[in-house]
Amino acid sequence: MSHENSPKKLIYMANQIGKFFAPQGHDKTVAGVANHLAKFWDPSMRKKIFHHLNEGGEGLDPPVKEAVQTLRAIKSDEADYFG
């Protein structure tokens, strides 16, 4: 596994995105992080952060963890829909 896609690096990156959106308030932070991950993260990166979340999500800031949960639910629904 490359260092760039290690769970520790992905957690750091996701939390940095959360810090960028934090001044906009909780709801916009959650939506902003989820949107950013959906648009700009490679599917393999999302898969790894989802796996980390399934393992408890240690290290993810609370709004970032919520964003990853939200995105995972959306992507799961899309997978069910598009098969």
C-alpha positions as CSV (number, residue, x, y, z in Angstrom):
1,M,0.0,0.0,0.0
2,S,1.4,3.4,-0.9
3,H,2.0,5.9,1.9
4,E,-0.3,8.4,0.2
5,N,-3.3,6.0,0.7
6,S,-2.4,4.8,4.1
7,P,-5.3,5.1,6.6
8,K,-3.2,7.5,8.7
9,K,-2.7,9.8,5.7
10,L,-6.3,9.6,4.6
11,I,-7.5,10.4,8.1
12,Y,-5.2,13.4,8.1
13,M,-6.4,14.6,4.7
14,A,-10.1,14.2,5.6
15,N,-9.6,16.1,8.9
16,Q,-7.8,18.9,7.0
17,I,-10.8,19.2,4.6
18,G,-13.0,19.3,7.7
19,K,-11.0,22.1,9.2
20,F,-11.4,24.1,5.9
21,F,-15.2,23.9,6.1
22,A,-15.4,24.2,10.0
23,P,-16.0,28.0,10.0
24,Q,-19.2,27.5,8.0
25,G,-20.8,25.5,10.8
26,H,-21.5,21.9,11.5
27,D,-24.1,21.1,8.8
28,K,-22.1,22.8,6.0
29,T,-18.9,21.1,7.2
30,V,-20.5,17.7,7.0
31,A,-21.9,18.4,3.6
32,G,-18.7,20.1,2.3
33,V,-16.5,17.2,3.4
34,A,-18.9,14.6,1.9
35,N,-19.1,16.5,-1.3
36,H,-15.3,17.0,-1.5
37,L,-14.6,13.3,-0.9
38,A,-17.2,12.3,-3.5
39,K,-15.8,14.7,-6.2
40,F,-12.1,14.7,-5.6
41,W,-11.1,11.4,-3.9
42,D,-10.3,8.4,-6.0
43,P,-12.8,5.5,-5.4
44,S,-10.0,3.5,-3.9
45,M,-9.3,6.2,-1.3
46,R,-13.0,6.4,-0.5
47,K,-13.1,2.6,-0.1
48,K,-10.2,2.8,2.4
49,I,-11.7,5.5,4.4
50,F,-15.1,3.6,4.5
51,H,-13.2,0.5,5.7
52,H,-11.5,2.6,8.4
53,L,-15.0,3.9,9.4
54,N,-16.3,0.3,9.6
55,E,-13.4,-0.4,12.0
56,G,-14.5,2.4,14.3
57,G,-13.2,5.5,12.5
58,E,-10.6,6.3,15.1
59,G,-8.9,9.6,14.6
60,L,-11.6,11.2,12.4
61,D,-12.9,14.4,13.8
62,P,-16.7,14.1,14.6
63,P,-18.1,16.1,11.7
64,V,-15.6,14.4,9.3
65,K,-16.7,11.0,10.6
66,E,-20.4,12.1,10.1
67,A,-19.5,13.1,6.5
68,V,-17.9,9.8,5.8
69,Q,-20.9,8.0,7.2
70,T,-23.2,10.1,5.0
71,L,-21.1,9.5,1.9
72,R,-20.9,5.8,2.6
73,A,-24.7,5.6,2.8
74,I,-25.1,7.5,-0.4
75,K,-22.5,5.4,-2.3
76,S,-24.1,2.2,-0.9
77,D,-27.5,3.3,-2.1
78,E,-26.0,4.1,-5.5
79,A,-24.4,0.7,-5.7
80,D,-27.8,-0.9,-4.8
81,Y,-29.5,1.2,-7.5
82,F,-26.9,0.8,-10.2
83,G,-26.1,-2.8,-9.3
